Amino acid sequence: MEKVYKAMRNTGVANIAIGIIMIVAGVSTGVIAVVSGANLLKKKAHLSF
């Protein structure tokens, strides 16, 4: 019975770690997108298609 509890604990810890990693990755991606967009708006006058 103790093995089941250890397996459940390890799974919970892994899920929390994966969740934290996903939050950090999402925030990082959002910041990069905002900075890139601001950079494009800043250089809008120099862009030509």
TIRO-2110 file (N, C-alpha, C; in Angstrom, 1 decimal):
// TIRO-2110
0.8, -1.2, 0.0, N, 1, A
0.0, 0.0, 0.0, CA, 1, A
0.9, 1.3, 0.0, C, 1, A
2.0, 1.2, 0.6, N, 2, A
2.9, 2.3, 0.7, CA, 2, A
3.4, 2.7, -0.7, C, 2, A
3.6, 1.7, -1.5, N, 3, A
4.1, 2.0, -2.9, CA, 3, A
3.1, 2.8, -3.7, C, 3, A
1.9, 2.6, -3.5, N, 4, A
0.8, 3.4, -4.2, CA, 4, A
0.9, 4.8, -3.7, C, 4, A
1.1, 5.1, -2.4, N, 5, A
1.1, 6.5, -2.0, CA, 5, A
2.4, 7.2, -2.5, C, 5, A
3.5, 6.5, -2.5, N, 6, A
4.7, 7.0, -3.1, CA, 6, A
4.6, 7.4, -4.6, C, 6, A
3.9, 6.5, -5.3, N, 7, A
3.7, 6.7, -6.7, CA, 7, A
2.8, 7.9, -6.9, C, 7, A
1.7, 8.0, -6.1, N, 8, A
0.8, 9.2, -6.2, CA, 8, A
1.5, 10.5, -5.8, C, 8, A
2.4, 10.4, -4.8, N, 9, A
3.2, 11.6, -4.4, CA, 9, A
4.1, 12.1, -5.6, C, 9, A
4.8, 11.1, -6.1, N, 10, A
5.7, 11.4, -7.2, CA, 10, A
5.0, 12.0, -8.4, C, 10, A
3.8, 11.4, -8.7, N, 11, A
3.0, 12.0, -9.8, CA, 11, A
2.6, 13.4, -9.6, C, 11, A
2.2, 13.6, -8.3, N, 12, A
1.8, 15.0, -8.0, CA, 12, A
2.9, 16.0, -8.1, C, 12, A
4.1, 15.6, -7.6, N, 13, A
5.2, 16.5, -7.7, CA, 13, A
5.6, 16.8, -9.1, C, 13, A
5.5, 15.7, -10.0, N, 14, A
5.8, 15.9, -11.4, CA, 14, A
4.8, 16.8, -12.0, C, 14, A
3.6, 16.7, -11.7, N, 15, A
2.5, 17.5, -12.3, CA, 15, A
2.7, 19.0, -11.9, C, 15, A
3.1, 19.2, -10.7, N, 16, A
3.3, 20.6, -10.2, CA, 16, A
4.5, 21.2, -10.9, C, 16, A
5.6, 20.4, -11.1, N, 17, A
6.8, 20.9, -11.8, CA, 17, A
6.5, 21.2, -13.2, C, 17, A
5.7, 20.3, -13.9, N, 18, A
5.4, 20.6, -15.3, CA, 18, A
4.5, 21.8, -15.4, C, 18, A
3.6, 22.0, -14.5, N, 19, A
2.7, 23.2, -14.5, CA, 19, A
3.5, 24.5, -14.3, C, 19, A
4.5, 24.5, -13.4, N, 20, A
5.3, 25.7, -13.2, CA, 20, A
6.2, 25.9, -14.5, C, 20, A
6.7, 24.9, -15.1, N, 21, A
7.5, 25.1, -16.3, CA, 21, A
6.6, 25.6, -17.4, C, 21, A
5.4, 25.2, -17.5, N, 22, A
4.5, 25.7, -18.6, CA, 22, A
4.1, 27.1, -18.3, C, 22, A
3.9, 27.5, -17.1, N, 23, A
3.6, 28.9, -16.8, CA, 23, A
4.7, 29.8, -17.1, C, 23, A
5.9, 29.4, -16.8, N, 24, A
7.1, 30.2, -17.1, CA, 24, A
7.3, 30.3, -18.6, C, 24, A
7.1, 29.2, -19.3, N, 25, A
7.3, 29.2, -20.8, CA, 25, A
6.2, 30.1, -21.4, C, 25, A
5.0, 30.1, -20.9, N, 26, A
3.9, 31.0, -21.4, CA, 26, A
4.2, 32.4, -21.2, C, 26, A
4.6, 32.8, -20.0, N, 27, A
4.9, 34.2, -19.7, CA, 27, A
6.1, 34.6, -20.6, C, 27, A
7.1, 33.8, -20.7, N, 28, A
8.3, 34.2, -21.5, CA, 28, A
7.9, 34.4, -23.0, C, 28, A
7.0, 33.5, -23.5, N, 29, A
6.6, 33.7, -24.9, CA, 29, A
5.8, 35.0, -25.1, C, 29, A
4.9, 35.3, -24.1, N, 30, A
4.1, 36.5, -24.2, CA, 30, A
5.0, 37.7, -24.1, C, 30, A
6.0, 37.8, -23.3, N, 31, A
6.9, 38.9, -23.2, CA, 31, A
7.6, 39.1, -24.5, C, 31, A
8.1, 38.0, -25.1, N, 32, A
8.9, 38.1, -26.3, CA, 32, A
7.9, 38.6, -27.4, C, 32, A
6.7, 38.2, -27.5, N, 33, A
5.7, 38.6, -28.5, CA, 33, A
5.5, 40.1, -28.3, C, 33, A
5.3, 40.6, -27.1, N, 34, A
5.0, 42.0, -26.9, CA, 34, A
6.2, 42.9, -27.3, C, 34, A
7.4, 42.4, -26.9, N, 35, A
8.6, 43.2, -27.2, CA, 35, A
8.8, 43.2, -28.8, C, 35, A
8.6, 42.1, -29.4, N, 36, A
8.7, 42.1, -30.9, CA, 36, A
7.7, 43.0, -31.6, C, 36, A
6.5, 43.0, -31.1, N, 37, A
5.4, 43.8, -31.6, CA, 37, A
5.8, 45.3, -31.4, C, 37, A
6.2, 45.6, -30.2, N, 38, A
6.6, 47.0, -30.0, CA, 38, A
7.8, 47.4, -30.8, C, 38, A
8.7, 46.6, -31.1, N, 39, A
9.8, 46.9, -32.0, CA, 39, A
9.3, 47.1, -33.4, C, 39, A
8.4, 46.3, -33.9, N, 40, A
7.8, 46.6, -35.2, CA, 40, A
7.1, 47.9, -35.3, C, 40, A
6.3, 48.2, -34.3, N, 41, A
5.6, 49.5, -34.3, CA, 41, A
6.6, 50.7, -34.2, C, 41, A
7.7, 50.5, -33.5, N, 42, A
8.7, 51.6, -33.4, CA, 42, A
9.3, 51.8, -34.8, C, 42, A
9.5, 50.8, -35.6, N, 43, A
10.2, 50.9, -36.8, CA, 43, A
9.2, 50.9, -38.0, C, 43, A
8.0, 51.2, -37.7, N, 44, A
6.9, 51.1, -38.8, CA, 44, A
7.2, 52.0, -40.0, C, 44, A
7.8, 53.2, -39.7, N, 45, A
8.1, 54.1, -40.8, CA, 45, A
9.1, 53.6, -41.8, C, 45, A
10.0, 52.7, -41.4, N, 46, A
11.0, 52.2, -42.2, CA, 46, A
10.7, 50.9, -43.0, C, 46, A
9.5, 50.4, -42.7, N, 47, A
9.0, 49.2, -43.3, CA, 47, A
8.3, 49.5, -44.7, C, 47, A
8.6, 48.7, -45.7, N, 48, A
8.0, 48.9, -46.9, CA, 48, A
7.7, 47.5, -47.5, C, 48, A
6.6, 47.3, -48.2, N, 49, A
6.2, 46.0, -48.7, CA, 49, A
6.2, 46.1, -50.2, C, 49, A
END
